[in-house]
Amino acid sequence: MDSDSLFYDVLIVGAGPSGLSTAIHLKQLAKKNNQEISVCILEKGSEVGSHIISGAVLETGPLETLFPNWKESDIPVTNQVQAENFFYYTRRSRWSLPVPAQLKNSNNYIISLGQLCKWLAKQAEALGVDIFPGFPAAQVIYNSDGFVSGIETAAMGLDASGEKNANYQPGLKLFAGYTVVAEGCRGSLSKTIIKRFRLDRNSE
């Protein structure tokens, strides 16, 4: 590996809820078992949460697994669902129907995903996770056996035509024992890996 390369035990692409939760849980398990592991998260946004601006209704079960005392913390999860309605609309009217069991949110919370991710990032960093915002993953690195061995980030300092300018910096290569792609099933790396390893075979 050259000077523009780093190695981690676990490399995670995407600082969304899934990527951050993965990093936190791994660090918690390592601490519980008196082990040291290095974990890194690559985030394409300039800061964690900048690409996750939507609201959501949060089921807190998984949150309680990570942080049993989350209600006593400063986590931005405070607005519990107070009421909900389920309507069937026609062209000229609407019909009120009972809320289906699978859609009930009586014990859930209305949140900002971006704010939640920022909070999760602080918890991850406190556990020793390295988070690199502003480093979009550009391509997957494969070893000689064809297995995923890491990620290369996008080059910096290119003009609109793709030419190098005075601020040019080549992409950084990050190698890892395990690479977790948490950018979503429609992410560019996800599509590449799904196609290469035929992960959508015999699936819906």
Secondary structure, 3 states (H helix, E strand, C coil): CCCCEEEEEEEEECCCHHHHHHHHHHHHHHHHCCCCCCEEEEECCCCCCCCCCCEEEECCHHHHHHCCCHHHCCCCCCEECCCCCEEEECCCCEEEECCCHHHCCCCCEEEEHHHHHHHHHHHHHHCCCEEEECCCEEEEEECCCCCEEEEEECCEEECCCCCEEEEEECCCEEEEEEEEECCCCCCHHHHHHHHHHCCCCCCC
